[in-house]
Amino acid sequence: MAENTTTGSAPEAGNGSPSPRVVEVKDKITVRVVDKAGAEKGTVEIDPADFGGKISRQLMHDVVLMYLANQRAGTHHTLRRGQVAGSTKKLFRQKGTGNARAGTKRTNKRRGGGTSKGPKPRDYEYHLPKKAVKAATRMAILSKFMDKEAVILDELVMAAPKTKEITGVLKAIKIGKKATETGEKDVSLFDTTVLIGTAGLDLNIYKSARNIDGVKVLPAGEFNCYTVLKQKRLVLTRAALEALLKPEPAKGGTPSPATAETEIVRRGRAAEFAARKKKTVKK
């Protein structure tokens, strides 16, 4: 078990016990290696220093909030009392009817009237420093190793897209046992949400897993804090782990193969979409 030391503790709401803001990981972490059939192939020693050596819950929280905010469309729109349809005529005279005084029927107090202080379209996008975002991603990966929620796959190669094959791999890798009425039952990766990390863009693996609920495939170079934390389990190929351990290229240098291949695919899809749109316009 990795040794943890906490710094910057603050009282937790409700019970007054200290809540660690930063967890420093010093000891190496052992991660098991399995093959496609689920058989043990050994272990890998992970040096926490390769992933920053510490975990800041606050930083990861801030980065996740940023990702969620940037995904918001911000198209919510409500109508004020001056924007809804209807007459502005006073409903009845001020005095003499016995009713409470009333003006237009477009007021927010009446059914069909406007909304008071409702949301209007706005942009929720904001960005944290790039160094902080990258650090949070590495912290998220390190937390998966610490919590025994990661496994290394010896090799994952597919000749063609086949969902049945990737499903068999997920069912073969056991992650624990679950108590049931009839006894204990083995739990596999297929029973939970999984992030599969590859060294580069592998379309065969991506197409095989994209229609499996709860399974996401990403090149290691495109990991982010939100995606890593959202999936309960992390599966990395040996090549993907090596890609994560490699130092990042200097600013202005050659991009990583994962980023380059993904960009090629994106451009190809954009070209196909433009061609289809052009044919539609001609018709």
HELIX and SHEET records of a PDB file:
HELIX    1   1 PRO A   48  PHE A   51  5                                   4    
HELIX    2   2 ARG A   57  ASN A   70  1                                  14    
HELIX    3   3 LYS A  130  MET A  146  1                                  17    
HELIX    4   4 THR A  163  ALA A  172  1                                  10    
HELIX    5   5 LEU A  189  ASP A  191  5                                   3    
HELIX    6   6 LEU A  203  ALA A  209  1                                   7    
HELIX    7   7 ALA A  220  GLU A  222  5                                   3    
HELIX    8   8 CYS A  225  LYS A  230  1                                   6    
HELIX    9   9 ARG A  238  LEU A  245  1                                   8    
HELIX   10  10 PRO A  257  LYS A  282  1                                  26    
SHEET    1   A 3 ASN A   4  THR A   7  0                                        
SHEET    2   A 3 VAL A  22  VAL A  25 -1                                        
SHEET    3   A 3 LYS A  54  SER A  56 -1                                        
SHEET    1   B 2 ALA A  10  PRO A  11  0                                        
SHEET    2   B 2 PRO A  18  SER A  19 -1                                        
SHEET    1   C 6 GLU A  40  ILE A  46  0                                        
SHEET    2   C 6 ILE A  29  VAL A  34 -1                                        
SHEET    3   C 6 ALA A 150  LEU A 153  1                                        
SHEET    4   C 6 ARG A 233  THR A 237  1                                        
SHEET    5   C 6 VAL A 194  THR A 198  1                                        
SHEET    6   C 6 VAL A 215  PRO A 219  1                                        
SHEET    1   D 2 LYS A 174  THR A 180  0                                        
SHEET    2   D 2 GLY A 183  SER A 188 -1                                        
END                                                                             
